[in-house]
Amino acid sequence: MNKNIIIAVVLGILLVLSVVQAFQVNDIKEKIESGNIKVSGAATGGGANVPSSLQNLPTMVGGC
């Protein structure tokens, strides 16, 4: 195959993927603005299931 054709096909695929992602981002943005998005319980757990030995670790490790 011609090298220019391969480059054109790859660019076309990337263009299609970017358009699809733009629609997905727009859909997510609309759901957030309207309040129709459900937050997972794992993201809001706040580390409730952390062992007691790990709860009092310093926030920074190493360095000065």
N, CA, C, O and CB atoms as a CASP TS submission, in Angstrom:
PFRMAT TS
TARGET T0000
AUTHOR 0000-0000-0000
METHOD Language model
MODEL 1
PARENT N/A
ATOM      1  N   MET     1       0.836  -1.189   0.000  1.00  0.00           N
ATOM      2  CA  MET     1       0.000   0.000   0.000  1.00  0.00           C
ATOM      3  C   MET     1       0.877   1.246   0.000  1.00  0.00           C
ATOM      4  O   MET     1       2.036   1.227   0.414  1.00  0.00           O
ATOM      5  CB  MET     1      -0.949   0.001   1.215  1.00  0.00           C
ATOM      6  N   ASN     2       0.290   2.304  -0.470  1.00  0.00           N
ATOM      7  CA  ASN     2       0.989   3.570  -0.494  1.00  0.00           C
ATOM      8  C   ASN     2       1.059   4.152   0.922  1.00  0.00           C
ATOM      9  O   ASN     2       0.099   4.064   1.687  1.00  0.00           O
ATOM     10  CB  ASN     2       0.294   4.553  -1.459  1.00  0.00           C
ATOM     11  N   LYS     3       2.187   4.737   1.253  1.00  0.00           N
ATOM     12  CA  LYS     3       2.391   5.283   2.587  1.00  0.00           C
ATOM     13  C   LYS     3       1.402   6.407   2.894  1.00  0.00           C
ATOM     14  O   LYS     3       0.941   6.537   4.028  1.00  0.00           O
ATOM     15  CB  LYS     3       3.818   5.792   2.730  1.00  0.00           C
ATOM     16  N   ASN     4       1.075   7.219   1.886  1.00  0.00           N
ATOM     17  CA  ASN     4       0.136   8.322   2.090  1.00  0.00           C
ATOM     18  C   ASN     4      -1.274   7.816   2.388  1.00  0.00           C
ATOM     19  O   ASN     4      -2.009   8.441   3.152  1.00  0.00           O
ATOM     20  CB  ASN     4       0.113   9.226   0.863  1.00  0.00           C
ATOM     21  N   ILE     5      -1.651   6.694   1.790  1.00  0.00           N
ATOM     22  CA  ILE     5      -2.979   6.125   2.046  1.00  0.00           C
ATOM     23  C   ILE     5      -3.069   5.626   3.485  1.00  0.00           C
ATOM     24  O   ILE     5      -4.085   5.822   4.152  1.00  0.00           O
ATOM     25  CB  ILE     5      -3.283   4.971   1.057  1.00  0.00           C
ATOM     26  N   ILE     6      -2.013   4.988   3.957  1.00  0.00           N
ATOM     27  CA  ILE     6      -1.995   4.489   5.335  1.00  0.00           C
ATOM     28  C   ILE     6      -2.102   5.655   6.312  1.00  0.00           C
ATOM     29  O   ILE     6      -2.849   5.576   7.288  1.00  0.00           O
ATOM     30  CB  ILE     6      -0.707   3.672   5.608  1.00  0.00           C
ATOM     31  N   ILE     7      -1.371   6.725   6.064  1.00  0.00           N
ATOM     32  CA  ILE     7      -1.426   7.896   6.941  1.00  0.00           C
ATOM     33  C   ILE     7      -2.821   8.508   6.916  1.00  0.00           C
ATOM     34  O   ILE     7      -3.329   8.914   7.961  1.00  0.00           O
ATOM     35  CB  ILE     7      -0.373   8.945   6.520  1.00  0.00           C
ATOM     36  N   ALA     8      -3.446   8.582   5.756  1.00  0.00           N
ATOM     37  CA  ALA     8      -4.791   9.142   5.636  1.00  0.00           C
ATOM     38  C   ALA     8      -5.806   8.292   6.392  1.00  0.00           C
ATOM     39  O   ALA     8      -6.705   8.831   7.037  1.00  0.00           O
ATOM     40  CB  ALA     8      -5.193   9.258   4.162  1.00  0.00           C
ATOM     41  N   VAL     9      -5.673   6.970   6.318  1.00  0.00           N
ATOM     42  CA  VAL     9      -6.594   6.079   7.031  1.00  0.00           C
ATOM     43  C   VAL     9      -6.431   6.241   8.538  1.00  0.00           C
ATOM     44  O   VAL     9      -7.421   6.312   9.267  1.00  0.00           O
ATOM     45  CB  VAL     9      -6.355   4.609   6.624  1.00  0.00           C
ATOM     46  N   VAL    10      -5.194   6.298   9.005  1.00  0.00           N
ATOM     47  CA  VAL    10      -4.951   6.467  10.445  1.00  0.00           C
ATOM     48  C   VAL    10      -5.499   7.812  10.924  1.00  0.00           C
ATOM     49  O   VAL    10      -6.120   7.880  11.984  1.00  0.00           O
ATOM     50  CB  VAL    10      -3.437   6.364  10.759  1.00  0.00           C
ATOM     51  N   LEU    11      -5.277   8.875  10.159  1.00  0.00           N
ATOM     52  CA  LEU    11      -5.816  10.181  10.530  1.00  0.00           C
ATOM     53  C   LEU    11      -7.341  10.174  10.529  1.00  0.00           C
ATOM     54  O   LEU    11      -7.963  10.803  11.385  1.00  0.00           O
ATOM     55  CB  LEU    11      -5.297  11.256   9.579  1.00  0.00           C
ATOM     56  N   GLY    12      -7.944   9.472   9.580  1.00  0.00           N
ATOM     57  CA  GLY    12      -9.403   9.367   9.544  1.00  0.00           C
ATOM     58  C   GLY    12      -9.946   8.644  10.762  1.00  0.00           C
ATOM     59  O   GLY    12     -10.957   9.053  11.333  1.00  0.00           O
ATOM     60  N   ILE    13      -9.278   7.571  11.161  1.00  0.00           N
ATOM     61  CA  ILE    13      -9.702   6.835  12.358  1.00  0.00           C
ATOM     62  C   ILE    13      -9.573   7.712  13.593  1.00  0.00           C
ATOM     63  O   ILE    13     -10.472   7.728  14.434  1.00  0.00           O
ATOM     64  CB  ILE    13      -8.871   5.547  12.532  1.00  0.00           C
ATOM     65  N   LEU    14      -8.468   8.444  13.716  1.00  0.00           N
ATOM     66  CA  LEU    14      -8.286   9.337  14.858  1.00  0.00           C
ATOM     67  C   LEU    14      -9.334  10.446  14.879  1.00  0.00           C
ATOM     68  O   LEU    14      -9.802  10.839  15.947  1.00  0.00           O
ATOM     69  CB  LEU    14      -6.889   9.944  14.833  1.00  0.00           C
ATOM     70  N   LEU    15      -9.701  10.949  13.711  1.00  0.00           N
ATOM     71  CA  LEU    15     -10.723  11.981  13.627  1.00  0.00           C
ATOM     72  C   LEU    15     -12.077  11.448  14.085  1.00  0.00           C
ATOM     73  O   LEU    15     -12.794  12.120  14.826  1.00  0.00           O
ATOM     74  CB  LEU    15     -10.821  12.517  12.200  1.00  0.00           C
ATOM     75  N   VAL    16     -12.425  10.242  13.644  1.00  0.00           N
ATOM     76  CA  VAL    16     -13.693   9.640  14.058  1.00  0.00           C
ATOM     77  C   VAL    16     -13.708   9.410  15.564  1.00  0.00           C
ATOM     78  O   VAL    16     -14.709   9.690  16.224  1.00  0.00           O
ATOM     79  CB  VAL    16     -13.932   8.314  13.315  1.00  0.00           C
ATOM     80  N   LEU    17     -12.613   8.905  16.109  1.00  0.00           N
ATOM     81  CA  LEU    17     -12.547   8.674  17.554  1.00  0.00           C
ATOM     82  C   LEU    17     -12.673   9.972  18.336  1.00  0.00           C
ATOM     83  O   LEU    17     -13.339  10.009  19.370  1.00  0.00           O
ATOM     84  CB  LEU    17     -11.244   7.977  17.918  1.00  0.00           C
ATOM     85  N   SER    18     -12.041  11.038  17.855  1.00  0.00           N
ATOM     86  CA  SER    18     -12.122  12.303  18.576  1.00  0.00           C
ATOM     87  C   SER    18     -13.527  12.886  18.531  1.00  0.00           C
ATOM     88  O   SER    18     -13.962  13.508  19.500  1.00  0.00           O
ATOM     89  CB  SER    18     -11.131  13.299  18.002  1.00  0.00           C
ATOM     90  N   VAL    19     -14.246  12.698  17.430  1.00  0.00           N
ATOM     91  CA  VAL    19     -15.628  13.179  17.345  1.00  0.00           C
ATOM     92  C   VAL    19     -16.517  12.392  18.310  1.00  0.00           C
ATOM     93  O   VAL    19     -17.363  12.974  18.988  1.00  0.00           O
ATOM     94  CB  VAL    19     -16.164  13.057  15.893  1.00  0.00           C
ATOM     95  N   VAL    20     -16.330  11.088  18.371  1.00  0.00           N
ATOM     96  CA  VAL    20     -17.114  10.259  19.294  1.00  0.00           C
ATOM     97  C   VAL    20     -16.845  10.681  20.734  1.00  0.00           C
ATOM     98  O   VAL    20     -17.778  10.794  21.528  1.00  0.00           O
ATOM     99  CB  VAL    20     -16.781   8.757  19.103  1.00  0.00           C
ATOM    100  N   GLN    21     -15.585  10.915  21.077  1.00  0.00           N
ATOM    101  CA  GLN    21     -15.257  11.333  22.432  1.00  0.00           C
ATOM    102  C   GLN    21     -15.818  12.711  22.752  1.00  0.00           C
ATOM    103  O   GLN    21     -16.199  12.969  23.894  1.00  0.00           O
ATOM    104  CB  GLN    21     -13.757  11.330  22.629  1.00  0.00           C
ATOM    105  N   ALA    22     -15.876  13.591  21.777  1.00  0.00           N
ATOM    106  CA  ALA    22     -16.464  14.918  21.998  1.00  0.00           C
ATOM    107  C   ALA    22     -17.936  14.788  22.360  1.00  0.00           C
ATOM    108  O   ALA    22     -18.415  15.485  23.254  1.00  0.00           O
ATOM    109  CB  ALA    22     -16.298  15.808  20.745  1.00  0.00           C
ATOM    110  N   PHE    23     -18.664  13.900  21.673  1.00  0.00           N
ATOM    111  CA  PHE    23     -20.066  13.682  22.008  1.00  0.00           C
ATOM    112  C   PHE    23     -20.213  13.054  23.399  1.00  0.00           C
ATOM    113  O   PHE    23     -21.136  13.403  24.135  1.00  0.00           O
ATOM    114  CB  PHE    23     -20.728  12.789  20.953  1.00  0.00           C
ATOM    115  N   GLN    24     -19.328  12.146  23.761  1.00  0.00           N
ATOM    116  CA  GLN    24     -19.393  11.524  25.077  1.00  0.00           C
ATOM    117  C   GLN    24     -19.130  12.547  26.180  1.00  0.00           C
ATOM    118  O   GLN    24     -19.819  12.544  27.200  1.00  0.00           O
ATOM    119  CB  GLN    24     -18.389  10.374  25.172  1.00  0.00           C
ATOM    120  N   VAL    25     -18.150  13.414  25.988  1.00  0.00           N
ATOM    121  CA  VAL    25     -17.843  14.444  26.979  1.00  0.00           C
ATOM    122  C   VAL    25     -19.014  15.410  27.113  1.00  0.00           C
ATOM    123  O   VAL    25     -19.359  15.828  28.218  1.00  0.00           O
ATOM    124  CB  VAL    25     -16.558  15.207  26.594  1.00  0.00           C
ATOM    125  N   ASN    26     -19.619  15.760  25.988  1.00  0.00           N
ATOM    126  CA  ASN    26     -20.773  16.655  26.025  1.00  0.00           C
ATOM    127  C   ASN    26     -21.933  16.015  26.769  1.00  0.00           C
ATOM    128  O   ASN    26     -22.626  16.692  27.529  1.00  0.00           O
ATOM    129  CB  ASN    26     -21.203  17.034  24.607  1.00  0.00           C
ATOM    130  N   ASP    27     -22.157  14.723  26.565  1.00  0.00           N
ATOM    131  CA  ASP    27     -23.219  14.013  27.256  1.00  0.00           C
ATOM    132  C   ASP    27     -22.967  13.976  28.767  1.00  0.00           C
ATOM    133  O   ASP    27     -23.886  14.190  29.557  1.00  0.00           O
ATOM    134  CB  ASP    27     -23.348  12.592  26.705  1.00  0.00           C
ATOM    135  N   ILE    28     -21.730  13.708  29.161  1.00  0.00           N
ATOM    136  CA  ILE    28     -21.383  13.680  30.586  1.00  0.00           C
ATOM    137  C   ILE    28     -21.560  15.071  31.195  1.00  0.00           C
ATOM    138  O   ILE    28     -22.062  15.202  32.311  1.00  0.00           O
ATOM    139  CB  ILE    28     -19.925  13.182  30.787  1.00  0.00           C
ATOM    140  N   LYS    29     -21.150  16.100  30.470  1.00  0.00           N
ATOM    141  CA  LYS    29     -21.292  17.467  30.959  1.00  0.00           C
ATOM    142  C   LYS    29     -22.754  17.825  31.171  1.00  0.00           C
ATOM    143  O   LYS    29     -23.099  18.454  32.172  1.00  0.00           O
ATOM    144  CB  LYS    29     -20.650  18.449  29.986  1.00  0.00           C
ATOM    145  N   GLU    30     -23.616  17.432  30.245  1.00  0.00           N
ATOM    146  CA  GLU    30     -25.040  17.709  30.391  1.00  0.00           C
ATOM    147  C   GLU    30     -25.629  16.959  31.582  1.00  0.00           C
ATOM    148  O   GLU    30     -26.474  17.502  32.293  1.00  0.00           O
ATOM    149  CB  GLU    30     -25.786  17.335  29.113  1.00  0.00           C
ATOM    150  N   LYS    31     -25.196  15.716  31.810  1.00  0.00           N
ATOM    151  CA  LYS    31     -25.687  14.955  32.952  1.00  0.00           C
ATOM    152  C   LYS    31     -25.255  15.590  34.264  1.00  0.00           C
ATOM    153  O   LYS    31     -26.031  15.615  35.219  1.00  0.00           O
ATOM    154  CB  LYS    31     -25.195  13.517  32.882  1.00  0.00           C
ATOM    155  N   ILE    32     -24.030  16.105  34.328  1.00  0.00           N
ATOM    156  CA  ILE    32     -23.550  16.750  35.549  1.00  0.00           C
ATOM    157  C   ILE    32     -24.339  18.031  35.806  1.00  0.00           C
ATOM    158  O   ILE    32     -24.735  18.302  36.940  1.00  0.00           O
ATOM    159  CB  ILE    32     -22.034  17.057  35.449  1.00  0.00           C
ATOM    160  N   GLU    33     -24.569  18.821  34.751  1.00  0.00           N
ATOM    161  CA  GLU    33     -25.286  20.082  34.919  1.00  0.00           C
ATOM    162  C   GLU    33     -26.735  19.866  35.320  1.00  0.00           C
ATOM    163  O   GLU    33     -27.290  20.664  36.075  1.00  0.00           O
ATOM    164  CB  GLU    33     -25.226  20.889  33.643  1.00  0.00           C
ATOM    165  N   SER    34     -27.356  18.805  34.829  1.00  0.00           N
ATOM    166  CA  SER    34     -28.756  18.554  35.158  1.00  0.00           C
ATOM    167  C   SER    34     -28.916  17.772  36.462  1.00  0.00           C
ATOM    168  O   SER    34     -30.027  17.654  36.979  1.00  0.00           O
ATOM    169  CB  SER    34     -29.422  17.800  34.025  1.00  0.00           C
ATOM    170  N   GLY    35     -27.825  17.242  36.993  1.00  0.00           N
ATOM    171  CA  GLY    35     -27.897  16.496  38.245  1.00  0.00           C
ATOM    172  C   GLY    35     -28.335  15.060  38.066  1.00  0.00           C
ATOM    173  O   GLY    35     -28.726  14.422  39.044  1.00  0.00           O
ATOM    174  N   ASN    36     -28.285  14.523  36.859  1.00  0.00           N
ATOM    175  CA  ASN    36     -28.719  13.158  36.591  1.00  0.00           C
ATOM    176  C   ASN    36     -27.566  12.171  36.605  1.00  0.00           C
ATOM    177  O   ASN    36     -27.633  11.138  35.938  1.00  0.00           O
ATOM    178  CB  ASN    36     -29.424  13.094  35.265  1.00  0.00           C
ATOM    179  N   ILE    37     -26.526  12.461  37.338  1.00  0.00           N
ATOM    180  CA  ILE    37     -25.388  11.559  37.386  1.00  0.00           C
ATOM    181  C   ILE    37     -25.334  10.912  38.768  1.00  0.00           C
ATOM    182  O   ILE    37     -25.585  11.564  39.781  1.00  0.00           O
ATOM    183  CB  ILE    37     -24.062  12.311  37.068  1.00  0.00           C
ATOM    184  N   LYS    38     -25.009   9.642  38.794  1.00  0.00           N
ATOM    185  CA  LYS    38     -24.971   8.900  40.042  1.00  0.00           C
ATOM    186  C   LYS    38     -23.517   8.662  40.421  1.00  0.00           C
ATOM    187  O   LYS    38     -22.739   8.146  39.618  1.00  0.00           O
ATOM    188  CB  LYS    38     -25.745   7.557  39.923  1.00  0.00           C
ATOM    189  N   VAL    39     -23.149   9.034  41.638  1.00  0.00           N
ATOM    190  CA  VAL    39     -21.776   8.871  42.108  1.00  0.00           C
ATOM    191  C   VAL    39     -21.636   7.507  42.759  1.00  0.00           C
ATOM    192  O   VAL    39     -22.475   7.107  43.566  1.00  0.00           O
ATOM    193  CB  VAL    39     -21.384   9.999  43.101  1.00  0.00           C
ATOM    194  N   SER    40     -20.586   6.802  42.410  1.00  0.00           N
ATOM    195  CA  SER    40     -20.339   5.474  42.958  1.00  0.00           C
ATOM    196  C   SER    40     -19.984   5.565  44.438  1.00  0.00           C
ATOM    197  O   SER    40     -19.375   6.541  44.875  1.00  0.00           O
ATOM    198  CB  SER    40     -19.217   4.770  42.182  1.00  0.00           C
ATOM    199  N   GLY    41     -20.358   4.564  45.195  1.00  0.00           N
ATOM    200  CA  GLY    41     -20.057   4.547  46.621  1.00  0.00           C
ATOM    201  C   GLY    41     -18.576   4.364  46.902  1.00  0.00           C
ATOM    202  O   GLY    41     -18.092   4.789  47.952  1.00  0.00           O
ATOM    203  N   ALA    42     -17.848   3.741  45.987  1.00  0.00           N
ATOM    204  CA  ALA    42     -16.420   3.511  46.186  1.00  0.00           C
ATOM    205  C   ALA    42     -15.644   4.817  46.136  1.00  0.00           C
ATOM    206  O   ALA    42     -14.646   4.968  46.842  1.00  0.00           O
ATOM    207  CB  ALA    42     -15.883   2.543  45.135  1.00  0.00           C
ATOM    208  N   ALA    43     -16.079   5.750  45.326  1.00  0.00           N
ATOM    209  CA  ALA    43     -15.361   7.017  45.194  1.00  0.00           C
ATOM    210  C   ALA    43     -15.607   7.931  46.385  1.00  0.00           C
ATOM    211  O   ALA    43     -14.794   8.813  46.662  1.00  0.00           O
ATOM    212  CB  ALA    43     -15.770   7.722  43.913  1.00  0.00           C
ATOM    213  N   THR    44     -16.713   7.735  47.092  1.00  0.00           N
ATOM    214  CA  THR    44     -17.034   8.620  48.210  1.00  0.00           C
ATOM    215  C   THR    44     -16.824   7.945  49.561  1.00  0.00           C
ATOM    216  O   THR    44     -17.257   8.469  50.587  1.00  0.00           O
ATOM    217  CB  THR    44     -18.466   9.096  48.097  1.00  0.00           C
ATOM    218  N   GLY    45     -16.170   6.799  49.571  1.00  0.00           N
ATOM    219  CA  GLY    45     -15.998   6.055  50.816  1.00  0.00           C
ATOM    220  C   GLY    45     -15.103   6.756  51.811  1.00  0.00           C
ATOM    221  O   GLY    45     -15.276   6.564  53.015  1.00  0.00           O
ATOM    222  N   GLY    46     -14.168   7.549  51.372  1.00  0.00           N
ATOM    223  CA  GLY    46     -13.299   8.288  52.278  1.00  0.00           C
ATOM    224  C   GLY    46     -12.317   7.416  53.033  1.00  0.00           C
ATOM    225  O   GLY    46     -11.771   7.862  54.042  1.00  0.00           O
ATOM    226  N   GLY    47     -12.071   6.208  52.596  1.00  0.00           N
ATOM    227  CA  GLY    47     -11.108   5.348  53.261  1.00  0.00           C
ATOM    228  C   GLY    47     -11.635   4.749  54.551  1.00  0.00           C
ATOM    229  O   GLY    47     -10.870   4.536  55.491  1.00  0.00           O
ATOM    230  N   ALA    48     -12.907   4.478  54.610  1.00  0.00           N
ATOM    231  CA  ALA    48     -13.510   3.950  55.829  1.00  0.00           C
ATOM    232  C   ALA    48     -13.017   2.541  56.143  1.00  0.00           C
ATOM    233  O   ALA    48     -13.048   2.127  57.302  1.00  0.00           O
ATOM    234  CB  ALA    48     -15.023   3.950  55.704  1.00  0.00           C
ATOM    235  N   ASN    49     -12.569   1.807  55.149  1.00  0.00           N
ATOM    236  CA  ASN    49     -12.143   0.429  55.359  1.00  0.00           C
ATOM    237  C   ASN    49     -10.626   0.291  55.465  1.00  0.00           C
ATOM    238  O   ASN    49     -10.083  -0.791  55.239  1.00  0.00           O
ATOM    239  CB  ASN    49     -12.653  -0.439  54.238  1.00  0.00           C
ATOM    240  N   VAL    50      -9.946   1.376  55.805  1.00  0.00           N
ATOM    241  CA  VAL    50      -8.493   1.340  55.944  1.00  0.00           C
ATOM    242  C   VAL    50      -8.141   0.765  57.305  1.00  0.00           C
ATOM    243  O   VAL    50      -8.747   1.147  58.306  1.00  0.00           O
ATOM    244  CB  VAL    50      -7.877   2.754  55.768  1.00  0.00           C
ATOM    245  N   PRO    51      -7.172  -0.149  57.366  1.00  0.00           N
ATOM    246  CA  PRO    51      -6.769  -0.697  58.671  1.00  0.00           C
ATOM    247  C   PRO    51      -6.259   0.407  59.599  1.00  0.00           C
ATOM    248  O   PRO    51      -5.729   1.422  59.145  1.00  0.00           O
ATOM    249  CB  PRO    51      -5.679  -1.774  58.487  1.00  0.00           C
ATOM    250  N   SER    52      -6.427   0.195  60.886  1.00  0.00           N
ATOM    251  CA  SER    52      -6.045   1.220  61.865  1.00  0.00           C
ATOM    252  C   SER    52      -4.552   1.521  61.823  1.00  0.00           C
ATOM    253  O   SER    52      -4.144   2.630  62.168  1.00  0.00           O
ATOM    254  CB  SER    52      -6.438   0.779  63.269  1.00  0.00           C
ATOM    255  N   SER    53      -3.732   0.565  61.410  1.00  0.00           N
ATOM    256  CA  SER    53      -2.291   0.809  61.343  1.00  0.00           C
ATOM    257  C   SER    53      -1.930   1.762  60.212  1.00  0.00           C
ATOM    258  O   SER    53      -0.842   2.338  60.221  1.00  0.00           O
ATOM    259  CB  SER    53      -1.545  -0.504  61.166  1.00  0.00           C
ATOM    260  N   LEU    54      -2.818   1.941  59.240  1.00  0.00           N
ATOM    261  CA  LEU    54      -2.541   2.818  58.107  1.00  0.00           C
ATOM    262  C   LEU    54      -3.246   4.163  58.197  1.00  0.00           C
ATOM    263  O   LEU    54      -3.038   5.015  57.333  1.00  0.00           O
ATOM    264  CB  LEU    54      -2.936   2.138  56.837  1.00  0.00           C
ATOM    265  N   GLN    55      -4.065   4.380  59.205  1.00  0.00           N
ATOM    266  CA  GLN    55      -4.851   5.608  59.273  1.00  0.00           C
ATOM    267  C   GLN    55      -4.012   6.827  59.694  1.00  0.00           C
ATOM    268  O   GLN    55      -4.368   7.952  59.344  1.00  0.00           O
ATOM    269  CB  GLN    55      -6.003   5.422  60.243  1.00  0.00           C
ATOM    270  N   ASN    56      -2.946   6.640  60.411  1.00  0.00           N
ATOM    271  CA  ASN    56      -2.176   7.768  60.942  1.00  0.00           C
ATOM    272  C   ASN    56      -0.846   7.964  60.227  1.00  0.00           C
ATOM    273  O   ASN    56       0.110   8.458  60.825  1.00  0.00           O
ATOM    274  CB  ASN    56      -1.927   7.571  62.417  1.00  0.00           C
ATOM    275  N   LEU    57      -0.773   7.586  58.965  1.00  0.00           N
ATOM    276  CA  LEU    57       0.453   7.780  58.224  1.00  0.00           C
ATOM    277  C   LEU    57       0.619   9.247  57.863  1.00  0.00           C
ATOM    278  O   LEU    57      -0.378   9.946  57.682  1.00  0.00           O
ATOM    279  CB  LEU    57       0.467   6.910  56.968  1.00  0.00           C
ATOM    280  N   PRO    58       1.853   9.732  57.754  1.00  0.00           N
ATOM    281  CA  PRO    58       2.042  11.116  57.334  1.00  0.00           C
ATOM    282  C   PRO    58       1.608  11.309  55.885  1.00  0.00           C
ATOM    283  O   PRO    58       1.596  10.363  55.098  1.00  0.00           O
ATOM    284  CB  PRO    58       3.504  11.532  57.507  1.00  0.00           C
ATOM    285  N   THR    59       1.255  12.536  55.546  1.00  0.00           N
ATOM    286  CA  THR    59       0.771  12.790  54.195  1.00  0.00           C
ATOM    287  C   THR    59       1.906  12.788  53.176  1.00  0.00           C
ATOM    288  O   THR    59       1.689  12.426  52.020  1.00  0.00           O
ATOM    289  CB  THR    59       0.035  14.116  54.145  1.00  0.00           C
ATOM    290  N   MET    60       3.118  13.187  53.585  1.00  0.00           N
ATOM    291  CA  MET    60       4.259  13.191  52.675  1.00  0.00           C
ATOM    292  C   MET    60       5.249  12.110  53.102  1.00  0.00           C
ATOM    293  O   MET    60       5.520  11.935  54.289  1.00  0.00           O
ATOM    294  CB  MET    60       4.944  14.585  52.647  1.00  0.00           C
ATOM    295  N   VAL    61       5.777  11.398  52.128  1.00  0.00           N
ATOM    296  CA  VAL    61       6.740  10.347  52.416  1.00  0.00           C
ATOM    297  C   VAL    61       8.030  10.685  51.719  1.00  0.00           C
ATOM    298  O   VAL    61       8.041  10.942  50.515  1.00  0.00           O
ATOM    299  CB  VAL    61       6.219   8.960  51.977  1.00  0.00           C
ATOM    300  N   GLY    62       9.137  10.689  52.474  1.00  0.00           N
ATOM    301  CA  GLY    62      10.444  10.971  51.901  1.00  0.00           C
ATOM    302  C   GLY    62      10.649  12.447  51.658  1.00  0.00           C
ATOM    303  O   GLY    62       9.786  13.263  51.982  1.00  0.00           O
ATOM    304  N   GLY    63      11.776  12.791  51.093  1.00  0.00           N
ATOM    305  CA  GLY    63      12.078  14.184  50.809  1.00  0.00           C
ATOM    306  C   GLY    63      12.472  14.943  52.063  1.00  0.00           C
ATOM    307  O   GLY    63      12.654  14.359  53.131  1.00  0.00           O
ATOM    308  N   CYS    64      12.599  16.234  51.919  1.00  0.00           N
ATOM    309  CA  CYS    64      12.993  17.093  53.039  1.00  0.00           C
ATOM    310  C   CYS    64      11.803  17.627  53.780  1.00  0.00           C
ATOM    311  O   CYS    64      11.962  18.368  54.751  1.00  0.00           O
ATOM    312  CB  CYS    64      13.838  18.238  52.556  1.00  0.00           C
TER
END
